[in-house]
Structures are given as C-alpha cells and as structure tokens.
C-alpha cells in the first residue's frame, strides 16, 4: 500500500484536469460519508434533540418564515 507521502508526490504530478477530477471524487466521497453518518445518527435517535428544539421554538413563535 502507498504511504501518504507517496500519494502526495503522485498528486503533485497530475495534470490540472486530472487533479480536478481527483478533487471532485474526494469531495463526493466526503459528502457520501457525511450523508451516511447523518443517516446513521438519525436512525439511532442522536438527532432527535434537534426536532424537539424546533418544535419547542415553533410552539413559542420563535421560528421565522423565509
């Protein structure tokens, strides 16, 4: 397996288009992992406090329409 320094060296040698393609892939991968984490946390009830807070603020008339 390549070490991080070797990977960095290879990335430095990429063309601009190759770099942009890699960058897009990494960003998409990051968003996918984030989405999976949010979905997991939601299923486990870790985000229920956000719903509770929003409902309480709505009841108190603190929510604004956009």
CHARMM internal coordinates of N, CA and C (Angstrom, degrees):
IC EDIT
DIST 1 N 1 CA 1.4466
DIST 1 CA 1 C 1.5365
ANGL 1 N 1 CA 1 C 108.82
DIST 1 C 2 N 1.3168
ANGL 1 CA 1 C 2 N 114.69
DIHE 1 N 1 CA 1 C 2 N 144.31
DIST 2 N 2 CA 1.4635
ANGL 1 C 2 N 2 CA 119.51
DIHE 1 CA 1 C 2 N 2 CA -179.88
DIST 2 CA 2 C 1.5244
ANGL 2 N 2 CA 2 C 111.14
DIHE 1 C 2 N 2 CA 2 C -75.01
DIST 2 C 3 N 1.2939
ANGL 2 CA 2 C 3 N 114.72
DIHE 2 N 2 CA 2 C 3 N 143.92
DIST 3 N 3 CA 1.4610
ANGL 2 C 3 N 3 CA 120.44
DIHE 2 CA 2 C 3 N 3 CA 175.10
DIST 3 CA 3 C 1.5216
ANGL 3 N 3 CA 3 C 108.47
DIHE 2 C 3 N 3 CA 3 C -85.20
DIST 3 C 4 N 1.3169
ANGL 3 CA 3 C 4 N 116.42
DIHE 3 N 3 CA 3 C 4 N 158.80
DIST 4 N 4 CA 1.4625
ANGL 3 C 4 N 4 CA 121.22
DIHE 3 CA 3 C 4 N 4 CA -175.86
DIST 4 CA 4 C 1.5289
ANGL 4 N 4 CA 4 C 111.94
DIHE 3 C 4 N 4 CA 4 C -58.00
DIST 4 C 5 N 1.3113
ANGL 4 CA 4 C 5 N 117.96
DIHE 4 N 4 CA 4 C 5 N -37.78
DIST 5 N 5 CA 1.4711
ANGL 4 C 5 N 5 CA 120.62
DIHE 4 CA 4 C 5 N 5 CA 179.35
DIST 5 CA 5 C 1.5303
ANGL 5 N 5 CA 5 C 110.74
DIHE 4 C 5 N 5 CA 5 C -65.01
DIST 5 C 6 N 1.3254
ANGL 5 CA 5 C 6 N 116.51
DIHE 5 N 5 CA 5 C 6 N -36.48
DIST 6 N 6 CA 1.4609
ANGL 5 C 6 N 6 CA 119.79
DIHE 5 CA 5 C 6 N 6 CA 177.65
DIST 6 CA 6 C 1.5289
ANGL 6 N 6 CA 6 C 110.45
DIHE 5 C 6 N 6 CA 6 C -67.96
DIST 6 C 7 N 1.3080
ANGL 6 CA 6 C 7 N 116.25
DIHE 6 N 6 CA 6 C 7 N -40.17
DIST 7 N 7 CA 1.4631
ANGL 6 C 7 N 7 CA 121.09
DIHE 6 CA 6 C 7 N 7 CA 178.42
DIST 7 CA 7 C 1.5248
ANGL 7 N 7 CA 7 C 110.11
DIHE 6 C 7 N 7 CA 7 C -63.60
DIST 7 C 8 N 1.3237
ANGL 7 CA 7 C 8 N 117.13
DIHE 7 N 7 CA 7 C 8 N -44.41
DIST 8 N 8 CA 1.4668
ANGL 7 C 8 N 8 CA 120.99
DIHE 7 CA 7 C 8 N 8 CA 177.95
DIST 8 CA 8 C 1.5192
ANGL 8 N 8 CA 8 C 110.88
DIHE 7 C 8 N 8 CA 8 C -59.21
DIST 8 C 9 N 1.3103
ANGL 8 CA 8 C 9 N 116.32
DIHE 8 N 8 CA 8 C 9 N -42.22
DIST 9 N 9 CA 1.4638
ANGL 8 C 9 N 9 CA 120.95
DIHE 8 CA 8 C 9 N 9 CA 179.75
DIST 9 CA 9 C 1.5264
ANGL 9 N 9 CA 9 C 110.74
DIHE 8 C 9 N 9 CA 9 C -62.51
DIST 9 C 10 N 1.3136
ANGL 9 CA 9 C 10 N 116.89
DIHE 9 N 9 CA 9 C 10 N -41.94
DIST 10 N 10 CA 1.4619
ANGL 9 C 10 N 10 CA 121.08
DIHE 9 CA 9 C 10 N 10 CA 178.60
DIST 10 CA 10 C 1.5248
ANGL 10 N 10 CA 10 C 110.30
DIHE 9 C 10 N 10 CA 10 C -65.30
DIST 10 C 11 N 1.3289
ANGL 10 CA 10 C 11 N 116.75
DIHE 10 N 10 CA 10 C 11 N -42.40
DIST 11 N 11 CA 1.4678
ANGL 10 C 11 N 11 CA 120.97
DIHE 10 CA 10 C 11 N 11 CA 179.51
DIST 11 CA 11 C 1.5199
ANGL 11 N 11 CA 11 C 110.68
DIHE 10 C 11 N 11 CA 11 C -60.76
DIST 11 C 12 N 1.3179
ANGL 11 CA 11 C 12 N 116.75
DIHE 11 N 11 CA 11 C 12 N -40.04
DIST 12 N 12 CA 1.4753
ANGL 11 C 12 N 12 CA 120.82
DIHE 11 CA 11 C 12 N 12 CA 179.28
DIST 12 CA 12 C 1.5253
ANGL 12 N 12 CA 12 C 111.98
DIHE 11 C 12 N 12 CA 12 C -59.37
DIST 12 C 13 N 1.3139
ANGL 12 CA 12 C 13 N 117.40
DIHE 12 N 12 CA 12 C 13 N -25.10
DIST 13 N 13 CA 1.4667
ANGL 12 C 13 N 13 CA 121.91
DIHE 12 CA 12 C 13 N 13 CA -176.95
DIST 13 CA 13 C 1.5259
ANGL 13 N 13 CA 13 C 113.30
DIHE 12 C 13 N 13 CA 13 C -91.14
DIST 13 C 14 N 1.3263
ANGL 13 CA 13 C 14 N 117.20
DIHE 13 N 13 CA 13 C 14 N -4.20
DIST 14 N 14 CA 1.4595
ANGL 13 C 14 N 14 CA 120.30
DIHE 13 CA 13 C 14 N 14 CA -179.42
DIST 14 CA 14 C 1.5220
ANGL 14 N 14 CA 14 C 111.78
DIHE 13 C 14 N 14 CA 14 C -69.85
DIST 14 C 15 N 1.3181
ANGL 14 CA 14 C 15 N 114.91
DIHE 14 N 14 CA 14 C 15 N 150.60
DIST 15 N 15 CA 1.4671
ANGL 14 C 15 N 15 CA 119.33
DIHE 14 CA 14 C 15 N 15 CA 172.84
DIST 15 CA 15 C 1.5304
ANGL 15 N 15 CA 15 C 107.54
DIHE 14 C 15 N 15 CA 15 C -70.96
DIST 15 C 16 N 1.3100
ANGL 15 CA 15 C 16 N 115.89
DIHE 15 N 15 CA 15 C 16 N 168.21
DIST 16 N 16 CA 1.4666
ANGL 15 C 16 N 16 CA 120.08
DIHE 15 CA 15 C 16 N 16 CA 179.52
DIST 16 CA 16 C 1.5274
ANGL 16 N 16 CA 16 C 110.36
DIHE 15 C 16 N 16 CA 16 C -59.23
DIST 16 C 17 N 1.3244
ANGL 16 CA 16 C 17 N 117.39
DIHE 16 N 16 CA 16 C 17 N -44.61
DIST 17 N 17 CA 1.4672
ANGL 16 C 17 N 17 CA 120.74
DIHE 16 CA 16 C 17 N 17 CA -179.56
DIST 17 CA 17 C 1.5254
ANGL 17 N 17 CA 17 C 111.53
DIHE 16 C 17 N 17 CA 17 C -65.28
DIST 17 C 18 N 1.3054
ANGL 17 CA 17 C 18 N 117.02
DIHE 17 N 17 CA 17 C 18 N -41.36
DIST 18 N 18 CA 1.4662
ANGL 17 C 18 N 18 CA 120.13
DIHE 17 CA 17 C 18 N 18 CA 177.88
DIST 18 CA 18 C 1.5230
ANGL 18 N 18 CA 18 C 110.67
DIHE 17 C 18 N 18 CA 18 C -64.04
DIST 18 C 19 N 1.3365
ANGL 18 CA 18 C 19 N 116.08
DIHE 18 N 18 CA 18 C 19 N -41.26
DIST 19 N 19 CA 1.4560
ANGL 18 C 19 N 19 CA 120.22
DIHE 18 CA 18 C 19 N 19 CA 178.40
DIST 19 CA 19 C 1.5295
ANGL 19 N 19 CA 19 C 110.76
DIHE 18 C 19 N 19 CA 19 C -62.00
DIST 19 C 20 N 1.3355
ANGL 19 CA 19 C 20 N 116.66
DIHE 19 N 19 CA 19 C 20 N -44.71
DIST 20 N 20 CA 1.4617
ANGL 19 C 20 N 20 CA 120.64
DIHE 19 CA 19 C 20 N 20 CA -179.74
DIST 20 CA 20 C 1.5328
ANGL 20 N 20 CA 20 C 110.85
DIHE 19 C 20 N 20 CA 20 C -63.69
DIST 20 C 21 N 1.3246
ANGL 20 CA 20 C 21 N 116.82
DIHE 20 N 20 CA 20 C 21 N -37.91
DIST 21 N 21 CA 1.4645
ANGL 20 C 21 N 21 CA 120.39
DIHE 20 CA 20 C 21 N 21 CA 177.39
DIST 21 CA 21 C 1.5301
ANGL 21 N 21 CA 21 C 110.61
DIHE 20 C 21 N 21 CA 21 C -64.88
DIST 21 C 22 N 1.3272
ANGL 21 CA 21 C 22 N 116.51
DIHE 21 N 21 CA 21 C 22 N -43.92
DIST 22 N 22 CA 1.4613
ANGL 21 C 22 N 22 CA 121.03
DIHE 21 CA 21 C 22 N 22 CA 177.94
DIST 22 CA 22 C 1.5219
ANGL 22 N 22 CA 22 C 110.77
DIHE 21 C 22 N 22 CA 22 C -63.41
DIST 22 C 23 N 1.3192
ANGL 22 CA 22 C 23 N 115.84
DIHE 22 N 22 CA 22 C 23 N -43.87
DIST 23 N 23 CA 1.4648
ANGL 22 C 23 N 23 CA 120.91
DIHE 22 CA 22 C 23 N 23 CA 179.57
DIST 23 CA 23 C 1.5261
ANGL 23 N 23 CA 23 C 110.72
DIHE 22 C 23 N 23 CA 23 C -59.94
DIST 23 C 24 N 1.3255
ANGL 23 CA 23 C 24 N 117.39
DIHE 23 N 23 CA 23 C 24 N -44.55
DIST 24 N 24 CA 1.4639
ANGL 23 C 24 N 24 CA 121.19
DIHE 23 CA 23 C 24 N 24 CA 178.20
DIST 24 CA 24 C 1.5209
ANGL 24 N 24 CA 24 C 110.81
DIHE 23 C 24 N 24 CA 24 C -61.93
DIST 24 C 25 N 1.3244
ANGL 24 CA 24 C 25 N 116.32
DIHE 24 N 24 CA 24 C 25 N -41.85
DIST 25 N 25 CA 1.4617
ANGL 24 C 25 N 25 CA 120.65
DIHE 24 CA 24 C 25 N 25 CA 179.97
DIST 25 CA 25 C 1.5316
ANGL 25 N 25 CA 25 C 110.50
DIHE 24 C 25 N 25 CA 25 C -63.25
DIST 25 C 26 N 1.3278
ANGL 25 CA 25 C 26 N 116.78
DIHE 25 N 25 CA 25 C 26 N -44.56
DIST 26 N 26 CA 1.4661
ANGL 25 C 26 N 26 CA 120.86
DIHE 25 CA 25 C 26 N 26 CA -179.64
DIST 26 CA 26 C 1.5267
ANGL 26 N 26 CA 26 C 110.75
DIHE 25 C 26 N 26 CA 26 C -64.44
DIST 26 C 27 N 1.3257
ANGL 26 CA 26 C 27 N 117.22
DIHE 26 N 26 CA 26 C 27 N -43.28
DIST 27 N 27 CA 1.4641
ANGL 26 C 27 N 27 CA 120.11
DIHE 26 CA 26 C 27 N 27 CA 178.83
DIST 27 CA 27 C 1.5244
ANGL 27 N 27 CA 27 C 111.20
DIHE 26 C 27 N 27 CA 27 C -63.04
DIST 27 C 28 N 1.3285
ANGL 27 CA 27 C 28 N 117.20
DIHE 27 N 27 CA 27 C 28 N -42.42
DIST 28 N 28 CA 1.4606
ANGL 27 C 28 N 28 CA 120.86
DIHE 27 CA 27 C 28 N 28 CA 178.40
DIST 28 CA 28 C 1.5261
ANGL 28 N 28 CA 28 C 110.57
DIHE 27 C 28 N 28 CA 28 C -63.42
DIST 28 C 29 N 1.3285
ANGL 28 CA 28 C 29 N 116.58
DIHE 28 N 28 CA 28 C 29 N -42.56
DIST 29 N 29 CA 1.4645
ANGL 28 C 29 N 29 CA 121.71
DIHE 28 CA 28 C 29 N 29 CA 178.20
DIST 29 CA 29 C 1.5286
ANGL 29 N 29 CA 29 C 110.14
DIHE 28 C 29 N 29 CA 29 C -60.43
DIST 29 C 30 N 1.3293
ANGL 29 CA 29 C 30 N 116.67
DIHE 29 N 29 CA 29 C 30 N -42.22
DIST 30 N 30 CA 1.4601
ANGL 29 C 30 N 30 CA 121.83
DIHE 29 CA 29 C 30 N 30 CA 179.16
DIST 30 CA 30 C 1.5253
ANGL 30 N 30 CA 30 C 110.64
DIHE 29 C 30 N 30 CA 30 C -62.63
DIST 30 C 31 N 1.3395
ANGL 30 CA 30 C 31 N 117.67
DIHE 30 N 30 CA 30 C 31 N -45.12
DIST 31 N 31 CA 1.4631
ANGL 30 C 31 N 31 CA 121.10
DIHE 30 CA 30 C 31 N 31 CA 178.72
DIST 31 CA 31 C 1.5194
ANGL 31 N 31 CA 31 C 111.17
DIHE 30 C 31 N 31 CA 31 C -63.61
DIST 31 C 32 N 1.3373
ANGL 31 CA 31 C 32 N 117.52
DIHE 31 N 31 CA 31 C 32 N -39.59
DIST 32 N 32 CA 1.4668
ANGL 31 C 32 N 32 CA 120.63
DIHE 31 CA 31 C 32 N 32 CA 178.17
DIST 32 CA 32 C 1.5301
ANGL 32 N 32 CA 32 C 110.42
DIHE 31 C 32 N 32 CA 32 C -60.76
DIST 32 C 33 N 1.3226
ANGL 32 CA 32 C 33 N 116.50
DIHE 32 N 32 CA 32 C 33 N -44.83
DIST 33 N 33 CA 1.4623
ANGL 32 C 33 N 33 CA 119.88
DIHE 32 CA 32 C 33 N 33 CA 179.25
DIST 33 CA 33 C 1.5234
ANGL 33 N 33 CA 33 C 111.08
DIHE 32 C 33 N 33 CA 33 C -64.11
DIST 33 C 34 N 1.3205
ANGL 33 CA 33 C 34 N 116.85
DIHE 33 N 33 CA 33 C 34 N -39.79
DIST 34 N 34 CA 1.4616
ANGL 33 C 34 N 34 CA 121.56
DIHE 33 CA 33 C 34 N 34 CA 177.88
DIST 34 CA 34 C 1.5267
ANGL 34 N 34 CA 34 C 110.14
DIHE 33 C 34 N 34 CA 34 C -62.32
DIST 34 C 35 N 1.3456
ANGL 34 CA 34 C 35 N 116.07
DIHE 34 N 34 CA 34 C 35 N -46.69
DIST 35 N 35 CA 1.4628
ANGL 34 C 35 N 35 CA 120.26
DIHE 34 CA 34 C 35 N 35 CA 178.99
DIST 35 CA 35 C 1.5199
ANGL 35 N 35 CA 35 C 111.30
DIHE 34 C 35 N 35 CA 35 C -59.61
DIST 35 C 36 N 1.3284
ANGL 35 CA 35 C 36 N 116.97
DIHE 35 N 35 CA 35 C 36 N -42.73
DIST 36 N 36 CA 1.4602
ANGL 35 C 36 N 36 CA 121.04
DIHE 35 CA 35 C 36 N 36 CA 179.11
DIST 36 CA 36 C 1.5321
ANGL 36 N 36 CA 36 C 111.27
DIHE 35 C 36 N 36 CA 36 C -63.35
DIST 36 C 37 N 1.3199
ANGL 36 CA 36 C 37 N 116.46
DIHE 36 N 36 CA 36 C 37 N -39.62
DIST 37 N 37 CA 1.4631
ANGL 36 C 37 N 37 CA 120.82
DIHE 36 CA 36 C 37 N 37 CA 179.15
DIST 37 CA 37 C 1.5300
ANGL 37 N 37 CA 37 C 111.03
DIHE 36 C 37 N 37 CA 37 C -66.37
DIST 37 C 38 N 1.3313
ANGL 37 CA 37 C 38 N 116.61
DIHE 37 N 37 CA 37 C 38 N -43.47
DIST 38 N 38 CA 1.4663
ANGL 37 C 38 N 38 CA 120.77
DIHE 37 CA 37 C 38 N 38 CA 178.39
DIST 38 CA 38 C 1.5245
ANGL 38 N 38 CA 38 C 110.18
DIHE 37 C 38 N 38 CA 38 C -62.94
DIST 38 C 39 N 1.3312
ANGL 38 CA 38 C 39 N 117.02
DIHE 38 N 38 CA 38 C 39 N -43.97
DIST 39 N 39 CA 1.4613
ANGL 38 C 39 N 39 CA 120.87
DIHE 38 CA 38 C 39 N 39 CA 179.61
DIST 39 CA 39 C 1.5292
ANGL 39 N 39 CA 39 C 110.90
DIHE 38 C 39 N 39 CA 39 C -62.10
DIST 39 C 40 N 1.3248
ANGL 39 CA 39 C 40 N 116.68
DIHE 39 N 39 CA 39 C 40 N -43.76
DIST 40 N 40 CA 1.4668
ANGL 39 C 40 N 40 CA 121.45
DIHE 39 CA 39 C 40 N 40 CA 178.94
DIST 40 CA 40 C 1.5275
ANGL 40 N 40 CA 40 C 110.54
DIHE 39 C 40 N 40 CA 40 C -62.38
DIST 40 C 41 N 1.3384
ANGL 40 CA 40 C 41 N 116.16
DIHE 40 N 40 CA 40 C 41 N -47.80
DIST 41 N 41 CA 1.4668
ANGL 40 C 41 N 41 CA 120.33
DIHE 40 CA 40 C 41 N 41 CA 179.65
DIST 41 CA 41 C 1.5252
ANGL 41 N 41 CA 41 C 111.26
DIHE 40 C 41 N 41 CA 41 C -61.38
DIST 41 C 42 N 1.3285
ANGL 41 CA 41 C 42 N 116.32
DIHE 41 N 41 CA 41 C 42 N -38.92
DIST 42 N 42 CA 1.4548
ANGL 41 C 42 N 42 CA 120.35
DIHE 41 CA 41 C 42 N 42 CA 179.40
DIST 42 CA 42 C 1.5265
ANGL 42 N 42 CA 42 C 110.80
DIHE 41 C 42 N 42 CA 42 C -64.31
DIST 42 C 43 N 1.3261
ANGL 42 CA 42 C 43 N 116.90
DIHE 42 N 42 CA 42 C 43 N -45.79
DIST 43 N 43 CA 1.4655
ANGL 42 C 43 N 43 CA 120.99
DIHE 42 CA 42 C 43 N 43 CA 179.69
DIST 43 CA 43 C 1.5271
ANGL 43 N 43 CA 43 C 111.61
DIHE 42 C 43 N 43 CA 43 C -63.14
DIST 43 C 44 N 1.3245
ANGL 43 CA 43 C 44 N 116.49
DIHE 43 N 43 CA 43 C 44 N -31.23
DIST 44 N 44 CA 1.4681
ANGL 43 C 44 N 44 CA 121.23
DIHE 43 CA 43 C 44 N 44 CA -179.66
DIST 44 CA 44 C 1.5282
ANGL 44 N 44 CA 44 C 112.33
DIHE 43 C 44 N 44 CA 44 C -84.80
DIST 44 C 45 N 1.3417
ANGL 44 CA 44 C 45 N 116.73
DIHE 44 N 44 CA 44 C 45 N -1.71
DIST 45 N 45 CA 1.4565
ANGL 44 C 45 N 45 CA 120.56
DIHE 44 CA 44 C 45 N 45 CA 177.66
DIST 45 CA 45 C 1.5201
ANGL 45 N 45 CA 45 C 114.19
DIHE 44 C 45 N 45 CA 45 C 82.06
DIST 45 C 46 N 1.3249
ANGL 45 CA 45 C 46 N 116.86
DIHE 45 N 45 CA 45 C 46 N 9.16
DIST 46 N 46 CA 1.4629
ANGL 45 C 46 N 46 CA 119.81
DIHE 45 CA 45 C 46 N 46 CA -177.32
DIST 46 CA 46 C 1.5301
ANGL 46 N 46 CA 46 C 113.00
DIHE 45 C 46 N 46 CA 46 C -70.78
DIST 46 C 47 N 1.3258
ANGL 46 CA 46 C 47 N 116.73
DIHE 46 N 46 CA 46 C 47 N -14.58
DIST 47 N 47 CA 1.4687
ANGL 46 C 47 N 47 CA 120.01
DIHE 46 CA 46 C 47 N 47 CA -178.78
DIST 47 CA 47 C 1.5299
ANGL 47 N 47 CA 47 C 112.49
DIHE 46 C 47 N 47 CA 47 C -107.38
DIST 47 C 48 N 1.3186
ANGL 47 CA 47 C 48 N 116.11
DIHE 47 N 47 CA 47 C 48 N 3.66
DIST 48 N 48 CA 1.4654
ANGL 47 C 48 N 48 CA 120.31
DIHE 47 CA 47 C 48 N 48 CA -178.62
DIST 48 CA 48 C 1.5241
ANGL 48 N 48 CA 48 C 112.36
DIHE 47 C 48 N 48 CA 48 C -58.56
DIST 48 C 49 N 1.3127
ANGL 48 CA 48 C 49 N 116.75
DIHE 48 N 48 CA 48 C 49 N -30.29
DIST 49 N 49 CA 1.4712
ANGL 48 C 49 N 49 CA 119.86
DIHE 48 CA 48 C 49 N 49 CA 179.97
DIST 49 CA 49 C 1.5268
ANGL 49 N 49 CA 49 C 110.84
DIHE 48 C 49 N 49 CA 49 C -61.65
DIST 49 C 50 N 1.3400
ANGL 49 CA 49 C 50 N 117.43
DIHE 49 N 49 CA 49 C 50 N -29.82
DIST 50 N 50 CA 1.4689
ANGL 49 C 50 N 50 CA 120.05
DIHE 49 CA 49 C 50 N 50 CA 179.37
DIST 50 CA 50 C 1.5296
ANGL 50 N 50 CA 50 C 111.10
DIHE 49 C 50 N 50 CA 50 C -68.33
DIST 50 C 51 N 1.3221
ANGL 50 CA 50 C 51 N 115.64
DIHE 50 N 50 CA 50 C 51 N -40.52
DIST 51 N 51 CA 1.4671
ANGL 50 C 51 N 51 CA 120.50
DIHE 50 CA 50 C 51 N 51 CA 177.32
DIST 51 CA 51 C 1.5246
ANGL 51 N 51 CA 51 C 109.43
DIHE 50 C 51 N 51 CA 51 C -64.22
DIST 51 C 52 N 1.3207
ANGL 51 CA 51 C 52 N 116.04
DIHE 51 N 51 CA 51 C 52 N -44.46
DIST 52 N 52 CA 1.4627
ANGL 51 C 52 N 52 CA 120.74
DIHE 51 CA 51 C 52 N 52 CA -179.95
DIST 52 CA 52 C 1.5313
ANGL 52 N 52 CA 52 C 110.41
DIHE 51 C 52 N 52 CA 52 C -60.24
DIST 52 C 53 N 1.3236
ANGL 52 CA 52 C 53 N 116.87
DIHE 52 N 52 CA 52 C 53 N -45.47
DIST 53 N 53 CA 1.4709
ANGL 52 C 53 N 53 CA 120.36
DIHE 52 CA 52 C 53 N 53 CA 179.82
DIST 53 CA 53 C 1.5241
ANGL 53 N 53 CA 53 C 110.83
DIHE 52 C 53 N 53 CA 53 C -62.27
DIST 53 C 54 N 1.3142
ANGL 53 CA 53 C 54 N 116.87
DIHE 53 N 53 CA 53 C 54 N -43.55
DIST 54 N 54 CA 1.4673
ANGL 53 C 54 N 54 CA 120.57
DIHE 53 CA 53 C 54 N 54 CA -179.03
DIST 54 CA 54 C 1.5223
ANGL 54 N 54 CA 54 C 110.87
DIHE 53 C 54 N 54 CA 54 C -63.92
DIST 54 C 55 N 1.3238
ANGL 54 CA 54 C 55 N 116.86
DIHE 54 N 54 CA 54 C 55 N -42.95
DIST 55 N 55 CA 1.4641
ANGL 54 C 55 N 55 CA 120.09
DIHE 54 CA 54 C 55 N 55 CA 179.19
DIST 55 CA 55 C 1.5259
ANGL 55 N 55 CA 55 C 111.36
DIHE 54 C 55 N 55 CA 55 C -64.72
DIST 55 C 56 N 1.3288
ANGL 55 CA 55 C 56 N 117.05
DIHE 55 N 55 CA 55 C 56 N -39.08
DIST 56 N 56 CA 1.4659
ANGL 55 C 56 N 56 CA 120.76
DIHE 55 CA 55 C 56 N 56 CA 177.74
DIST 56 CA 56 C 1.5231
ANGL 56 N 56 CA 56 C 110.72
DIHE 55 C 56 N 56 CA 56 C -64.80
DIST 56 C 57 N 1.3381
ANGL 56 CA 56 C 57 N 116.93
DIHE 56 N 56 CA 56 C 57 N -42.69
DIST 57 N 57 CA 1.4655
ANGL 56 C 57 N 57 CA 119.43
DIHE 56 CA 56 C 57 N 57 CA 179.55
DIST 57 CA 57 C 1.5221
ANGL 57 N 57 CA 57 C 111.16
DIHE 56 C 57 N 57 CA 57 C -67.51
DIST 57 C 58 N 1.3339
ANGL 57 CA 57 C 58 N 116.67
DIHE 57 N 57 CA 57 C 58 N -36.31
DIST 58 N 58 CA 1.4641
ANGL 57 C 58 N 58 CA 119.86
DIHE 57 CA 57 C 58 N 58 CA 176.93
DIST 58 CA 58 C 1.5259
ANGL 58 N 58 CA 58 C 109.77
DIHE 57 C 58 N 58 CA 58 C -62.79
DIST 58 C 59 N 1.3214
ANGL 58 CA 58 C 59 N 116.29
DIHE 58 N 58 CA 58 C 59 N -45.04
DIST 59 N 59 CA 1.4652
ANGL 58 C 59 N 59 CA 121.49
DIHE 58 CA 58 C 59 N 59 CA -179.77
DIST 59 CA 59 C 1.5288
ANGL 59 N 59 CA 59 C 110.76
DIHE 58 C 59 N 59 CA 59 C -61.24
DIST 59 C 60 N 1.3156
ANGL 59 CA 59 C 60 N 116.93
DIHE 59 N 59 CA 59 C 60 N -34.69
DIST 60 N 60 CA 1.4616
ANGL 59 C 60 N 60 CA 121.88
DIHE 59 CA 59 C 60 N 60 CA -179.45
DIST 60 CA 60 C 1.5263
ANGL 60 N 60 CA 60 C 112.50
DIHE 59 C 60 N 60 CA 60 C -85.85
DIST 60 C 61 N 1.3329
ANGL 60 CA 60 C 61 N 117.12
DIHE 60 N 60 CA 60 C 61 N -0.03
DIST 61 N 61 CA 1.4637
ANGL 60 C 61 N 61 CA 121.69
DIHE 60 CA 60 C 61 N 61 CA 178.97
DIST 61 CA 61 C 1.5141
ANGL 61 N 61 CA 61 C 113.32
DIHE 60 C 61 N 61 CA 61 C 73.31
DIST 61 C 62 N 1.3094
ANGL 61 CA 61 C 62 N 117.90
DIHE 61 N 61 CA 61 C 62 N 24.23
DIST 62 N 62 CA 1.4595
ANGL 61 C 62 N 62 CA 121.10
DIHE 61 CA 61 C 62 N 62 CA -177.60
DIST 62 CA 62 C 1.5380
ANGL 62 N 62 CA 62 C 113.91
DIHE 61 C 62 N 62 CA 62 C -91.26
DIST 62 C 63 N 1.3226
ANGL 62 CA 62 C 63 N 117.76
DIHE 62 N 62 CA 62 C 63 N -9.03
DIST 63 N 63 CA 1.4686
ANGL 62 C 63 N 63 CA 120.45
DIHE 62 CA 62 C 63 N 63 CA -179.55
DIST 63 CA 63 C 1.5070
ANGL 63 N 63 CA 63 C 110.72
DIHE 62 C 63 N 63 CA 63 C -81.41
DIST 63 C 64 N 1.3294
ANGL 63 CA 63 C 64 N 115.80
DIHE 63 N 63 CA 63 C 64 N 143.42
DIST 64 N 64 CA 1.4584
ANGL 63 C 64 N 64 CA 121.16
DIHE 63 CA 63 C 64 N 64 CA 179.58
DIST 64 CA 64 C 1.5207
ANGL 64 N 64 CA 64 C 109.54
DIHE 63 C 64 N 64 CA 64 C -109.23
DIST 64 C 65 N 1.3117
ANGL 64 CA 64 C 65 N 116.39
DIHE 64 N 64 CA 64 C 65 N 147.63
DIST 65 N 65 CA 1.4719
ANGL 64 C 65 N 65 CA 122.18
DIHE 64 CA 64 C 65 N 65 CA 173.56
DIST 65 CA 65 C 1.5271
ANGL 65 N 65 CA 65 C 107.36
DIHE 64 C 65 N 65 CA 65 C -83.86
DIST 65 C 66 N 1.3129
ANGL 65 CA 65 C 66 N 116.10
DIHE 65 N 65 CA 65 C 66 N 142.30
DIST 66 N 66 CA 1.4698
ANGL 65 C 66 N 66 CA 119.99
DIHE 65 CA 65 C 66 N 66 CA 177.43
DIST 66 CA 66 C 1.4925
ANGL 66 N 66 CA 66 C 110.05
DIHE 65 C 66 N 66 CA 66 C -108.89
END
COOR INIT
IC SEED 1 N 1 CA 1 C
IC BUILD
